[in-house]
């Protein structure tokens, strides 16, 4: 191999190395929180917007962390806390995030209004527009929701602070109307939250692969250990205690003669040691009987 061939091979090796090490930083912003409830529930047993935003955001973050390589996930809040819009924008900009996904639920004075919307600042923000387009496509085709389309400042007649002042492609996702009986019921169900989080995940994954073709987003390692937090006789689709974990809780039906037909798991870990570290946090957050399980 001559001198120039060696140099060329070295350049290719370095380029590939840097490509593999590059990480996409995404901030997930569960809208509202704390004293800011957002849209209120129309039925007593249902959650206000701030709670649903957090539930969907946590499930989305878990999908991204568990299923994509080279993606680093941050949150503007992980619990029911208040943070001003200005503070959220500063956090995103100071972090120098690559993308922002802001999760919301909608409301209207008319109960018949329904559907999803994805908001951007304006259509000149090409990456924001393309991401919004992917999200609305997933909502309508895979999640089976009625899409009201992409909305910008001209459609709204005003700017949104979070969209206007962030320095990276940002979308604000309205997952449905809490003032619509059908959609409120859907969004308050564990399955509905899973559908919405999964649709956003698939859209973002597709978008990333198109925008960053040189980055490998495929996970290669397997996860063998999980944390079982509880079991129940009947299905619990959502529970306030789940929110404290900051992780998606997966109910699994058990085919046995036992009266407890459902087990609930969180996390995916490659080693037992990693699972045991996380187990201590789970116990401190209200699940003292949780334990590590090796999955088959």
C-alpha positions in Angstrom: 0.0 0.0 0.0 1.5 3.4 -1.0 1.6 6.6 1.0 -1.5 8.1 -0.5 -3.5 4.9 0.0 -2.6 4.9 3.7 -3.6 8.5 4.1 -6.9 7.8 2.3 -7.6 4.8 4.5 -6.8 6.8 7.6 -9.2 9.6 6.6 -12.0 7.1 5.9 -11.4 5.4 9.3 -11.5 8.7 11.2 -14.6 9.8 9.3 -16.4 6.6 10.1 -15.3 6.8 13.7 -16.6 10.3 14.1 -19.9 9.4 12.3 -20.5 6.5 14.7 -19.8 8.6 17.8 -22.1 11.5 16.8 -25.1 11.6 19.0 -28.4 13.4 18.3 -29.6 15.4 21.3 -33.4 15.6 21.6 -35.3 17.5 24.3 -38.8 16.2 25.2 -41.0 18.9 26.7 -44.1 17.7 28.5 -46.2 20.9 28.4 -47.5 22.7 31.5 -47.0 21.1 35.0 -47.2 22.1 38.6 -49.6 25.0 39.1 -50.2 25.2 35.3 -52.8 22.5 34.6 -53.2 23.2 30.9 -56.6 22.1 29.7 -58.8 20.5 32.4 -60.5 17.1 32.2 -64.3 17.1 31.4 -64.9 14.1 33.7 -63.7 13.8 37.3 -61.9 10.4 36.8 -59.8 11.8 33.9 -56.5 13.5 34.0 -55.8 17.2 33.2 -53.5 18.0 30.3 -50.3 18.4 32.4 -50.6 14.7 33.6 -51.3 13.3 30.1 -48.5 15.3 28.6 -46.1 13.8 31.1 -47.3 10.2 30.6 -47.0 10.4 26.8 -43.6 12.2 27.0 -42.2 9.5 29.4 -43.4 6.7 27.1 -41.9 8.5 24.1 -38.6 9.0 25.9 -38.4 5.4 26.8 -39.0 4.3 23.2 -36.2 6.6 22.0 -33.8 5.5 24.7 -34.5 1.8 24.3 -34.8 1.5 20.6 -32.4 4.0 19.0 -28.6 4.1 19.2 -26.8 7.5 19.2 -29.8 9.5 20.5 -29.5 11.3 23.9 -32.8 12.1 25.5 -33.4 15.1 27.9 -36.6 16.4 29.5 -37.7 19.8 30.6 -39.5 18.1 33.5 -39.8 14.5 34.7 -42.3 15.1 37.4 -45.3 17.4 38.1 -43.3 20.6 38.4 -43.8 24.1 37.0 -41.2 25.7 34.7 -41.8 28.9 32.8 -41.7 29.0 29.0 -38.6 31.3 29.1 -36.8 28.8 31.4 -37.7 25.9 29.0 -36.4 27.8 26.0 -33.2 28.8 27.8 -32.6 25.1 28.8 -33.0 23.9 25.3 -30.8 26.6 23.8 -28.1 26.2 26.5 -28.1 22.4 26.0 -27.6 23.1 22.3 -30.1 20.4 21.5 -30.6 19.2 17.9 -34.4 18.8 18.2 -37.3 19.6 20.5 -40.5 17.6 20.8 -43.1 19.5 22.9 -46.0 17.3 24.0 -49.5 18.8 24.5 -53.2 18.0 24.4 -55.8 20.4 23.0 -59.1 21.9 24.0 -62.0 23.7 22.4 -65.3 25.4 23.4 -67.0 23.0 20.9 -67.1 19.4 22.1 -67.4 18.0 18.6 -63.9 19.3 17.6 -61.3 16.6 17.5 -58.0 15.6 15.9 -54.2 16.0 16.2 -52.2 19.0 15.2 -48.4 19.6 14.9 -47.3 23.2 15.3 -44.2 24.9 13.9 -43.1 28.5 13.9 -43.3 29.0 10.1 -42.9 26.9 7.0 -39.5 28.3 6.2 -38.3 26.2 9.0 -37.8 23.3 6.6 -36.7 20.6 9.1 -39.5 21.5 11.5 -41.9 21.2 8.7 -40.6 17.9 7.5 -40.7 16.5 11.1 -44.2 17.8 11.6 -45.3 16.1 8.3 -43.9 12.8 9.4 -45.7 13.0 12.8 -49.1 13.8 11.3 -48.7 11.1 8.7 -48.0 8.5 11.5 -51.0 9.8 13.5 -53.4 9.4 10.6 -52.0 6.2 9.0 -50.7 4.1 11.9 -52.4 5.5 15.0 -55.7 5.8 13.3 -56.3 9.4 14.5 -58.0 12.3 12.6 -55.2 14.7 11.6 -55.9 18.4 11.4 -52.6 18.9 9.8 -49.6 21.2 10.3 -50.2 24.7 11.8 -47.8 27.7 11.6 -48.0 31.3 12.8 -50.2 32.3 9.8 -52.7 29.6 10.6 -52.8 30.5 14.3 -52.6 34.2 13.8 -49.9 34.5 16.5 -46.5 33.2 17.5 -45.8 30.5 20.1 -42.9 31.5 22.4 -41.4 28.0 22.5 -41.4 27.7 18.7 -40.2 31.3 18.0 -37.2 31.5 20.3 -35.7 28.0 20.2 -32.6 27.8 18.1 -33.1 24.3 16.8 -36.0 22.6 14.8 -38.9 22.4 17.2 -42.4 21.0 16.9 -45.3 21.4 19.4 -47.6 18.3 19.1 -51.2 18.4 20.1 -52.3 14.8 20.7 -56.0 15.4 20.7 -58.8 17.4 22.3 -59.6 16.8 26.0 -62.9 18.6 25.4 -64.0 15.8 23.0 -65.5 12.9 24.9 -64.1 10.2 22.6 -60.6 11.6 22.4 -60.4 12.3 26.1 -61.3 8.7 26.8 -58.6 7.5 24.3 -55.9 9.8 25.7 -56.7 8.8 29.3 -56.1 5.1 28.5 -52.8 3.4 28.7 -53.3 2.0 25.2 -54.1 5.5 23.8 -50.9 7.0 25.3 -48.9 4.1 23.9 -50.3 4.7 20.5 -49.5 8.4 20.5 -46.0 7.9 21.9 -45.3 5.1 19.4 -46.5 7.2 16.5 -44.3 10.1 17.5 -41.4 7.7 18.0 -41.8 6.1 14.5 -42.1 9.5 12.9 -39.0 10.9 14.6 -37.0 7.7 13.8 -37.9 8.0 10.1 -37.1 11.7 10.1 -33.7 11.1 11.8 -32.7 8.4 9.3 -33.5 10.7 6.4 -31.7 13.8 7.9 -28.7 11.9 9.2 -27.9 9.0 6.9 -24.4 8.6 8.1 -25.4 8.0 11.7 -26.2 4.5 12.8 -29.5 4.5 14.8 -29.8 0.8 15.1 -29.5 -0.9 18.5 -27.3 -3.9 18.3 -27.2 -5.2 21.9 -30.0 -7.2 23.6 -31.6 -6.4 26.9 -32.1 -9.4 29.2 -33.1 -7.9 32.5 -36.2 -6.0 33.7 -37.7 -4.7 36.9 -41.0 -6.2 38.0 -42.7 -3.5 40.2 -46.1 -5.2 41.0 -48.8 -7.6 39.9 -52.6 -7.3 39.8 -55.8 -9.3 39.4 -57.2 -6.9 36.7 -55.4 -4.7 34.2 -54.2 -1.3 35.5 -53.7 0.8 32.3 -52.4 3.9 34.2 -51.8 4.9 37.8 -50.5 8.1 39.4 -47.7 6.0 41.1 -46.3 5.1 37.7 -45.5 8.7 36.9 -42.9 8.9 39.7 -40.8 6.3 38.0 -40.1 8.4 34.9 -40.2 5.2 32.8 -42.8 3.4 30.6 -44.6 0.7 32.6 -45.4 -2.4 30.5 -48.3 -4.6 31.7 -48.0 -8.2 30.7 -50.8 -10.8 30.9 -49.8 -14.0 32.6 -51.4 -17.3 31.6 -51.5 -19.2 34.9 -53.9 -20.4 37.5 -52.9 -17.6 39.9 -55.4 -14.9 40.7 -52.8 -12.3 39.7 -53.2 -12.2 35.9 -51.0 -9.1 35.2 -47.3 -8.3 35.9 -45.9 -4.8 35.4 -42.3 -4.2 34.2 -40.0 -1.2 33.7 -36.7 -0.8 32.1 -34.4 -2.9 29.9 -30.9 -3.8 31.0 -28.1 -5.8 29.5 -26.6 -6.9 32.8 -28.1 -7.8 36.2 -25.8 -5.2 37.9 -27.3 -2.4 35.8 -30.8 -3.6 36.7 -29.9 -3.8 40.4 -28.7 -0.2 40.4 -32.0 1.0 38.8 -33.9 -1.3 41.3 -32.8 0.9 44.2 -34.3 3.9 42.6 -37.6 2.1 41.9 -37.9 1.0 45.5 -37.3 4.6 46.8 -40.0 5.8 44.5 -42.8 3.8 46.1 -42.3 0.2 45.0 -40.4 -1.5 47.9 -41.3 -5.0 46.7 -39.9 -4.6 43.2 -37.3 -7.1 42.0 -35.1 -8.0 39.0 -36.3 -10.5 36.5 -34.3 -12.2 33.8 -36.4 -12.3 30.6 -36.4 -15.3 28.4 
